[in-house]
Amino acid sequence: MSNEDAASTASRHRDADHSRNDTRFFGQPWALTHIFGVELWERFSFYGMQIVLVYYLYFSVSDGGAGLPQATAVGIVGAYGGAVYLSTILGAWVADRLLGSERVLFFSAMIIVAGHVALAVLPGLLSVAVGLVLVALGSGGLKANATAVVGTLYSEHDPRRDAGFSLFYLGINLGAFAGPLLTGFLRTSLGFHWAFGAAAVGMTIGLVQYAIGRRSLPEAARRVPNPLPRSRYPLVIGVAVAAVAAIALLVALGVIRADNLSLVVVVVVIAATIAYFSVIISSARITATERSRVFGFIPLFIVSVAFWSLYQQQFTVIPIYAEKRLDLNLFGWQMPPDWVQSINPVFIIILSGVFAALWTKLGTRQPSTPIKFAAGVAVMGVAFLLFLPFASDGPSATPLLGIVGILFVFTVAELLISPVGLSAATKLAPARFQTQMVALFFLSVSLGTAISGLLAPFYDPQNEVPYFSILGAIAIVLGIALAAARKPVLALMRGVL
């Protein structure tokens, strides 16, 4: 072992010993408060801004919006969501090769603040163009690295590790719950830019808290796992400059436009997905068993894409549905439609513990990963079919309890796919491609989110039956198909259940 490796190992052991004796944050290391806080406020600003964004884009100029066609508006939102998950790949690479997770997290939080400020103060569509690019890049970098930084707070065998991640996950959902409540209230009371400003203030609070506390994080959080040789810096800089120049040229030539952004993101993510799978499967550094497991991940990837293409319509179709079709009258008070987005985080907080307890109780008797995926996408299809009983009603006629019930089913489907998918990616990953397989799962989320932006323009509040019935039926059929194919898929997975 080199002197540098020995010093690094000794440093990690010192950090682990110190962390093990620190129980100031509900039995967890105090340093967790800084990551908990920045992630809570990032989710507050992200979800608070995203739901307001839909309305801002398609509301008329006289109502304070940008006056874009509704189809273009939902396409932009879908493309933006897809770009966030796509940028997690970039954030992970920069952390692994250049800066380390802690620094990327810090700089990403700064970029998010700049994006929200741009949305709040710049005029018209300029605010959207600048703000969304910055928030997408920053959110991707933060999302990719916050979890990694939490992991450095614990030794491998620290019994508090799972509880610490659960507390961190609670912070995520508290932010997701509170964001739409405040920004929705401000949007309907004072206007769009007040709502965007609230998102900026929230993220600034998270950034300031993190900036004050980041020095207490262990040195392992700043370590660069696989440093890029300095001789390759010019190549990386050249590729980055060329990519930005190519995007600028395509925008100038009209190839990339506001009305086709979702399609552009879909094409880019498909190309990245094919490249990732090709590199891993063709690698001479993996065994035959590992290669088989990667092939076994492909059907799960496809089902995951289908699931997210429906689930992420919470940010495209559901806002339109809430504004046009939902009865928001509560005892004479008109609830902001934005508040519908706070329903799902509540169910996640409640049900995530229930599902964790269920899988623990079932142990080896729990369903296999393909069956969980099949059930998840089929339940998502059922959720879409649950819109049909209200399809013949008029404007503002769907009861609020109806959407609450439907979003409950959304959450059940999510908990059968999202945590299970991350777990499957780590279990099926070849030893040398652990990070890349997790990146592939995020690419399925990215692709599904962008596809949701392609699908949403087909939604017509005046004729909902075809939209909800066709997409719901496709999801259910896909779930049945995966369940029927579970044996060959499990054979490819070579002992991973």
C-alpha positions as CSV (number, residue, x, y, z in Angstrom):
1,M,0.0,0.0,0.0
2,S,1.4,3.4,-0.9
3,N,1.9,6.2,1.7
4,E,-1.0,8.1,0.1
5,D,-3.4,5.1,0.3
6,A,-2.3,4.4,3.9
7,A,-2.9,8.0,4.9
8,S,-6.4,8.0,3.2
9,T,-7.3,4.7,5.0
10,A,-6.2,6.1,8.3
11,S,-8.2,9.3,7.7
12,R,-11.3,7.3,6.9
13,H,-10.9,5.3,10.1
14,R,-10.5,8.5,12.2
15,D,-13.7,9.9,10.5
16,A,-15.6,6.7,11.2
17,D,-14.5,6.6,14.9
18,H,-15.5,10.3,15.3
19,S,-18.9,9.8,13.5
20,R,-19.7,6.7,15.6
21,N,-19.4,8.7,18.8
22,D,-21.5,11.6,17.4
23,T,-25.3,11.1,18.1
24,R,-26.5,14.7,18.3
25,F,-29.0,14.6,15.4
26,F,-31.7,12.1,16.6
27,G,-28.9,9.6,17.3
28,Q,-27.1,10.4,14.0
29,P,-24.0,12.4,13.3
30,W,-24.5,16.1,13.5
31,A,-23.0,16.5,10.1
32,L,-26.1,14.9,8.7
33,T,-28.1,18.0,9.5
34,H,-26.2,20.0,6.8
35,I,-27.0,17.5,4.0
36,F,-30.5,17.0,5.4
37,G,-31.0,20.7,5.2
38,V,-29.6,21.4,1.8
39,E,-31.6,18.5,0.3
40,L,-34.8,19.5,2.1
41,W,-34.5,23.1,0.7
42,E,-33.5,21.8,-2.8
43,R,-36.6,19.7,-2.9
44,F,-38.7,22.5,-1.6
45,S,-37.4,24.8,-4.4
46,F,-37.5,22.1,-7.1
47,Y,-41.1,20.9,-6.5
48,G,-42.3,24.4,-5.6
49,M,-40.9,25.8,-8.8
50,Q,-41.8,22.9,-11.1
51,I,-45.5,23.0,-10.5
52,V,-45.7,26.8,-10.8
53,L,-43.7,26.5,-14.0
54,V,-46.4,24.6,-15.9
55,Y,-49.0,27.3,-15.2
56,Y,-46.5,30.2,-15.9
57,L,-45.7,28.7,-19.4
58,Y,-49.3,28.3,-20.6
59,F,-51.2,31.0,-18.7
60,S,-52.0,34.0,-20.9
61,V,-49.8,37.1,-20.7
62,S,-52.7,39.0,-19.2
63,D,-52.8,36.4,-16.4
64,G,-49.1,36.9,-15.8
65,G,-47.9,33.9,-17.8
66,A,-45.8,33.4,-20.9
67,G,-48.7,32.6,-23.1
68,L,-47.2,29.5,-24.8
69,P,-49.5,26.8,-26.3
70,Q,-50.4,24.3,-23.7
71,A,-48.7,21.5,-25.7
72,T,-45.5,23.4,-25.9
73,A,-45.6,24.2,-22.1
74,V,-46.0,20.5,-21.0
75,G,-43.3,19.5,-23.5
76,I,-40.8,22.0,-22.0
77,V,-41.6,20.7,-18.5
78,G,-41.1,17.1,-19.6
79,A,-37.8,18.0,-21.3
80,Y,-36.7,19.9,-18.2
81,G,-37.4,16.9,-15.9
82,G,-35.6,14.6,-18.3
83,A,-32.6,16.9,-18.4
84,V,-32.4,17.0,-14.6
85,Y,-32.0,13.2,-14.4
86,L,-29.7,13.2,-17.4
87,S,-27.4,15.8,-15.7
88,T,-27.0,13.4,-12.7
89,I,-24.6,11.5,-15.0
90,L,-22.5,14.6,-15.5
91,G,-22.6,15.4,-11.8
92,A,-21.4,11.9,-10.9
93,W,-18.6,12.0,-13.4
94,V,-17.3,15.4,-12.2
95,A,-17.4,14.1,-8.6
96,D,-15.6,10.9,-9.5
97,R,-12.9,12.4,-11.7
98,L,-12.4,16.1,-10.8
99,L,-13.8,17.5,-7.6
100,G,-15.2,14.9,-5.2
101,S,-18.9,14.6,-4.1
102,E,-18.8,17.3,-1.4
103,R,-17.5,20.1,-3.7
104,V,-19.9,19.2,-6.5
105,L,-22.8,19.3,-4.1
106,F,-21.7,22.8,-2.9
107,F,-21.2,24.2,-6.3
108,S,-24.4,22.6,-7.6
109,A,-26.4,24.3,-4.8
110,M,-24.9,27.6,-5.9
111,I,-26.0,27.0,-9.5
112,I,-29.5,26.1,-8.4
113,V,-29.8,29.4,-6.5
114,A,-28.6,31.3,-9.6
115,G,-31.3,29.5,-11.6
116,H,-34.1,30.3,-9.3
117,V,-33.0,33.9,-9.1
118,A,-33.0,34.1,-12.9
119,L,-36.6,32.7,-12.9
120,A,-37.7,35.3,-10.4
121,V,-36.1,38.4,-11.8
122,L,-35.5,38.0,-15.6
123,P,-38.3,39.0,-17.9
124,G,-40.5,36.7,-20.0
125,L,-39.1,33.6,-21.6
126,L,-35.5,34.7,-21.0
127,S,-36.1,33.7,-17.3
128,V,-37.3,30.3,-18.4
129,A,-34.3,29.7,-20.8
130,V,-31.6,30.8,-18.3
131,G,-33.3,29.6,-15.1
132,L,-34.2,26.0,-16.3
133,V,-30.8,25.3,-17.7
134,L,-29.1,26.4,-14.4
135,V,-31.6,24.5,-12.2
136,A,-31.4,21.4,-14.3
137,L,-27.6,21.3,-14.1
138,G,-27.5,22.1,-10.4
139,S,-30.3,19.7,-9.4
140,G,-28.6,16.9,-11.3
141,G,-25.3,17.5,-9.6
142,L,-26.8,17.8,-6.2
143,K,-29.0,14.7,-6.6
144,A,-26.1,12.7,-7.8
145,N,-23.8,13.5,-4.9
146,A,-26.0,14.2,-1.8
147,T,-26.5,10.5,-1.2
148,A,-22.8,9.7,-1.7
149,V,-21.9,12.4,0.9
150,V,-24.4,10.9,3.4
151,G,-22.7,7.5,2.9
152,T,-19.3,9.0,4.0
153,L,-20.8,9.8,7.5
154,Y,-20.9,6.1,8.4
155,S,-18.5,3.2,8.5
156,E,-19.5,0.1,6.5
157,H,-20.8,-1.7,9.6
158,D,-22.4,1.2,11.4
159,P,-25.8,0.0,12.5
160,R,-27.2,3.5,12.2
161,R,-26.6,3.7,8.5
162,D,-30.1,2.7,7.3
163,A,-31.8,4.9,9.8
164,G,-29.6,7.8,8.7
165,F,-30.6,7.4,5.1
166,S,-34.3,7.1,6.2
167,L,-33.9,10.4,8.0
168,F,-32.3,11.9,4.9
169,Y,-35.2,10.6,2.8
170,L,-37.6,12.2,5.2
171,G,-36.0,15.6,4.6
172,I,-36.4,15.1,0.8
173,N,-40.1,14.5,1.2
174,L,-40.7,17.3,3.8
175,G,-39.3,19.7,1.2
176,A,-41.3,18.2,-1.6
177,F,-44.5,18.6,0.6
178,A,-43.9,22.2,1.7
179,G,-42.7,23.6,-1.6
180,P,-45.9,23.5,-3.6
181,L,-47.9,24.7,-0.6
182,L,-46.0,28.0,-0.2
183,T,-45.3,28.7,-3.9
184,G,-48.9,27.8,-4.8
185,F,-50.2,30.2,-2.2
186,L,-47.9,33.0,-3.4
187,R,-48.7,32.4,-7.1
188,T,-52.4,32.7,-6.6
189,S,-52.1,35.6,-4.1
190,L,-49.2,37.7,-5.5
191,G,-48.1,36.4,-8.8
192,F,-45.7,34.0,-10.5
193,H,-42.4,35.8,-9.8
194,W,-43.2,35.9,-6.1
195,A,-43.5,32.1,-6.2
196,F,-40.3,31.8,-8.1
197,G,-38.7,34.1,-5.6
198,A,-39.8,31.9,-2.7
199,A,-38.1,29.0,-4.4
200,A,-34.9,31.1,-4.7
201,V,-35.1,32.1,-1.0
202,G,-35.6,28.5,0.1
203,M,-32.6,27.3,-1.8
204,T,-30.5,30.1,-0.5
205,I,-31.4,29.1,3.0
206,G,-30.2,25.6,2.2
207,L,-27.0,26.8,0.6
208,V,-26.1,29.1,3.5
209,Q,-26.7,26.3,6.1
210,Y,-24.6,23.9,4.1
211,A,-21.8,26.5,3.5
212,I,-21.6,27.0,7.3
213,G,-21.5,23.3,8.1
214,R,-19.7,21.7,5.2
215,R,-16.3,21.9,7.0
216,S,-17.6,19.4,9.6
217,L,-18.0,16.7,6.9
218,P,-15.5,13.9,6.8
219,E,-12.5,14.1,4.5
220,A,-13.8,11.1,2.6
221,A,-16.6,13.3,1.2
222,R,-14.0,15.4,-0.6
223,R,-11.9,12.6,-1.9
224,V,-11.8,12.2,-5.7
225,P,-12.1,8.4,-6.3
226,N,-10.7,8.2,-9.8
227,P,-8.8,11.4,-10.6
228,L,-8.6,12.4,-14.2
229,P,-4.9,12.7,-15.3
230,R,-4.0,16.4,-15.9
231,S,-2.8,15.4,-19.4
232,R,-6.5,14.8,-20.3
233,Y,-7.8,18.1,-19.1
234,P,-7.5,19.8,-22.5
235,L,-9.4,17.0,-24.1
236,V,-12.3,17.3,-21.6
237,I,-12.4,21.1,-21.9
238,G,-12.4,20.7,-25.7
239,V,-15.3,18.3,-25.6
240,A,-17.3,20.5,-23.2
241,V,-16.7,23.6,-25.4
242,A,-17.7,21.7,-28.5
243,A,-20.9,20.4,-26.9
244,V,-22.0,23.8,-25.8
245,A,-21.1,25.2,-29.3
246,A,-23.1,22.5,-31.0
247,I,-26.1,23.1,-28.9
248,A,-25.9,26.8,-29.5
249,L,-25.6,26.2,-33.3
250,L,-28.6,23.8,-33.3
251,V,-30.7,26.4,-31.4
252,A,-29.6,29.2,-33.8
253,L,-30.5,27.0,-36.8
254,G,-33.9,26.2,-35.3
255,V,-33.2,22.5,-35.0
256,I,-33.8,22.7,-31.2
257,R,-36.9,24.6,-30.5
258,A,-39.3,25.1,-27.5
259,D,-41.9,22.9,-29.2
260,N,-39.5,19.9,-29.7
261,L,-37.4,19.9,-26.5
262,S,-38.8,16.7,-25.2
263,L,-38.0,14.9,-28.4
264,V,-34.5,16.2,-28.4
265,V,-34.0,15.0,-24.8
266,V,-35.5,11.6,-25.7
267,V,-33.0,11.2,-28.6
268,V,-30.1,12.2,-26.4
269,V,-31.0,9.9,-23.6
270,I,-31.6,7.0,-26.0
271,A,-28.2,7.5,-27.5
272,A,-26.6,7.7,-24.0
273,T,-28.4,4.5,-22.9
274,I,-27.3,2.6,-25.9
275,A,-23.7,3.8,-25.4
276,Y,-23.8,2.8,-21.7
277,F,-25.2,-0.7,-22.3
278,S,-22.7,-1.2,-25.2
279,V,-19.7,-0.2,-23.2
280,I,-20.6,-2.4,-20.3
281,I,-21.7,-5.5,-22.2
282,S,-18.7,-5.4,-24.6
283,S,-16.2,-4.9,-21.8
284,A,-13.5,-7.5,-21.5
285,R,-13.3,-6.8,-17.8
286,I,-16.6,-8.4,-16.9
287,T,-17.4,-12.1,-16.4
288,A,-20.0,-14.1,-18.3
289,T,-22.2,-14.1,-15.3
290,E,-21.9,-10.3,-15.0
291,R,-22.7,-9.9,-18.7
292,S,-25.8,-12.1,-18.3
293,R,-27.0,-10.0,-15.4
294,V,-26.6,-6.8,-17.5
295,F,-28.8,-8.4,-20.2
296,G,-31.3,-9.3,-17.4
297,F,-31.4,-5.6,-16.5
298,I,-32.6,-4.6,-19.9
299,P,-36.3,-5.7,-19.5
300,L,-36.4,-4.0,-16.1
301,F,-35.0,-0.8,-17.8
302,I,-37.7,-0.9,-20.4
303,V,-40.5,-1.3,-17.8
304,S,-38.9,1.4,-15.7
305,V,-39.1,3.8,-18.7
306,A,-42.8,3.0,-19.2
307,F,-43.5,3.5,-15.5
308,W,-41.8,6.9,-15.3
309,S,-43.4,8.1,-18.6
310,L,-46.8,7.8,-16.7
311,Y,-45.7,8.7,-13.2
312,Q,-43.9,11.9,-14.2
313,Q,-47.2,13.2,-15.7
314,Q,-47.7,14.5,-12.1
315,F,-45.8,17.5,-13.5
316,T,-47.4,17.8,-16.9
317,V,-50.9,16.4,-17.1
318,I,-51.9,16.5,-13.4
319,P,-51.4,20.3,-13.1
320,I,-53.7,20.8,-16.1
321,Y,-56.2,18.3,-14.7
322,A,-56.1,20.0,-11.2
323,E,-56.6,23.5,-12.7
324,K,-59.4,22.5,-15.2
325,R,-61.1,19.4,-13.9
326,L,-60.8,19.4,-10.1
327,D,-63.3,20.8,-7.6
328,L,-61.0,22.8,-5.5
329,N,-63.7,24.4,-3.3
330,L,-63.1,23.6,0.4
331,F,-65.9,25.0,2.5
332,G,-66.1,28.2,0.4
333,W,-62.4,28.6,0.0
334,Q,-60.7,27.9,-3.4
335,M,-57.6,25.8,-2.9
336,P,-54.7,26.5,-5.2
337,P,-54.3,23.7,-7.8
338,D,-50.6,23.7,-7.0
339,W,-51.3,22.1,-3.6
340,V,-52.3,18.8,-5.3
341,Q,-48.5,18.2,-5.7
342,S,-48.1,18.0,-2.0
343,I,-50.3,14.9,-1.7
344,N,-47.8,12.4,-3.1
345,P,-44.9,13.3,-0.6
346,V,-47.3,12.7,2.3
347,F,-48.1,9.2,1.0
348,I,-44.4,8.5,0.4
349,I,-43.5,9.4,4.0
350,I,-46.3,7.1,5.3
351,L,-46.0,4.2,2.9
352,S,-42.2,3.9,2.5
353,G,-41.9,2.6,6.1
354,V,-44.8,0.3,5.5
355,F,-43.2,-1.2,2.4
356,A,-39.8,-1.5,4.1
357,A,-41.4,-3.4,7.0
358,L,-43.4,-5.6,4.5
359,W,-40.3,-6.7,2.6
360,T,-38.4,-7.3,5.9
361,K,-41.2,-9.4,7.3
362,L,-41.5,-11.5,4.0
363,G,-37.8,-12.0,3.8
364,T,-37.0,-14.7,1.3
365,R,-40.7,-15.1,0.6
366,Q,-41.0,-11.6,-0.9
367,P,-41.7,-11.3,-4.7
368,S,-38.7,-11.3,-7.1
369,T,-37.5,-8.1,-8.6
370,P,-39.2,-8.8,-12.0
371,I,-42.5,-9.4,-10.3
372,K,-42.2,-6.2,-8.3
373,F,-41.5,-4.3,-11.5
374,A,-44.4,-5.9,-13.2
375,A,-46.7,-5.1,-10.4
376,G,-45.4,-1.5,-10.3
377,V,-46.1,-0.7,-13.9
378,A,-49.5,-2.5,-13.8
379,V,-50.6,-0.6,-10.7
380,M,-49.5,2.6,-12.5
381,G,-51.8,1.6,-15.4
382,V,-54.6,1.0,-13.0
383,A,-54.1,4.5,-11.6
384,F,-54.6,5.9,-15.1
385,L,-57.8,3.9,-15.5
386,L,-59.1,5.4,-12.2
387,F,-59.4,8.7,-14.0
388,L,-62.1,7.2,-16.3
389,P,-65.1,7.3,-13.8
390,F,-64.7,11.1,-13.8
391,A,-64.1,11.5,-17.5
392,S,-67.7,12.4,-18.4
393,D,-68.0,15.1,-15.7
394,G,-67.8,18.8,-16.5
395,P,-65.1,21.4,-15.6
396,S,-64.2,21.5,-11.9
397,A,-66.3,18.5,-11.2
398,T,-63.8,15.8,-10.1
399,P,-63.9,15.6,-6.3
400,L,-60.7,16.3,-4.4
401,L,-60.9,12.9,-2.7
402,G,-60.9,11.4,-6.2
403,I,-57.4,12.7,-7.0
404,V,-56.2,11.9,-3.5
405,G,-57.2,8.3,-4.1
406,I,-55.5,8.2,-7.5
407,L,-52.3,9.7,-6.2
408,F,-52.3,7.1,-3.4
409,V,-52.2,4.4,-6.2
410,F,-49.4,6.4,-7.9
411,T,-47.4,6.2,-4.7
412,V,-47.9,2.4,-4.3
413,A,-46.7,2.0,-7.9
414,E,-43.7,4.2,-7.2
415,L,-42.6,2.2,-4.1
416,L,-42.7,-1.0,-6.2
417,I,-40.4,0.5,-8.8
418,S,-38.1,3.3,-7.5
419,P,-36.3,1.9,-4.5
420,V,-36.5,-1.6,-6.0
421,G,-34.9,-0.4,-9.2
422,L,-32.0,1.3,-7.4
423,S,-31.4,-1.9,-5.4
424,A,-31.6,-4.0,-8.6
425,A,-29.1,-1.8,-10.4
426,T,-26.5,-2.3,-7.6
427,K,-27.1,-6.0,-7.3
428,L,-26.9,-6.7,-11.1
429,A,-24.0,-4.4,-11.7
430,P,-20.6,-5.8,-12.7
431,A,-17.9,-5.1,-10.1
432,R,-16.2,-2.6,-12.3
433,F,-19.4,-0.8,-13.4
434,Q,-21.2,-0.2,-10.2
435,T,-21.7,3.6,-10.7
436,Q,-22.6,3.2,-14.4
437,M,-25.4,0.7,-13.6
438,V,-26.9,3.2,-11.1
439,A,-26.5,5.8,-13.8
440,L,-28.4,3.6,-16.2
441,F,-31.3,3.4,-13.8
442,F,-31.4,7.2,-13.6
443,L,-31.3,7.3,-17.4
444,S,-34.5,5.2,-17.4
445,V,-36.0,8.0,-15.2
446,S,-34.7,10.6,-17.5
447,L,-36.1,8.9,-20.6
448,G,-39.5,8.3,-19.0
449,T,-39.7,11.9,-17.8
450,A,-38.9,13.2,-21.3
451,I,-41.4,10.8,-22.8
452,S,-44.0,12.2,-20.4
453,G,-43.5,15.5,-22.1
454,L,-44.1,14.0,-25.5
455,L,-47.3,12.2,-24.3
456,A,-48.8,15.1,-22.4
457,P,-49.8,17.2,-25.5
458,F,-52.2,14.4,-26.5
459,Y,-54.2,15.0,-23.3
460,D,-57.5,16.8,-24.0
461,P,-59.6,17.8,-21.0
462,Q,-62.6,17.7,-23.2
463,N,-62.0,14.1,-24.4
464,E,-60.0,12.2,-21.7
465,V,-61.2,8.7,-22.2
466,P,-58.8,7.8,-25.1
467,Y,-55.7,9.2,-23.3
468,F,-56.2,7.6,-19.9
469,S,-57.6,4.3,-21.2
470,I,-54.9,3.7,-23.9
471,L,-51.9,4.6,-21.6
472,G,-53.4,2.7,-18.7
473,A,-54.0,-0.4,-20.8
474,I,-50.5,-0.4,-22.3
475,A,-48.9,-0.2,-18.8
476,I,-51.0,-3.1,-17.6
477,V,-50.2,-5.2,-20.6
478,L,-46.5,-4.5,-20.2
479,G,-46.7,-5.6,-16.5
480,I,-48.4,-8.8,-17.5
481,A,-45.8,-9.4,-20.2
482,L,-42.9,-9.0,-17.7
483,A,-44.7,-11.2,-15.2
484,A,-45.1,-13.9,-17.8
485,A,-41.4,-13.6,-18.8
486,R,-40.1,-13.7,-15.2
487,K,-38.4,-17.1,-15.5
488,P,-36.2,-16.2,-18.5
489,V,-35.4,-12.8,-16.9
490,L,-34.5,-14.4,-13.6
491,A,-32.3,-16.9,-15.5
492,L,-30.4,-14.0,-17.0
493,M,-30.1,-12.4,-13.6
494,R,-28.1,-15.5,-12.5
495,G,-29.2,-15.9,-8.8
496,V,-30.1,-12.3,-8.2
497,L,-33.7,-12.1,-7.0
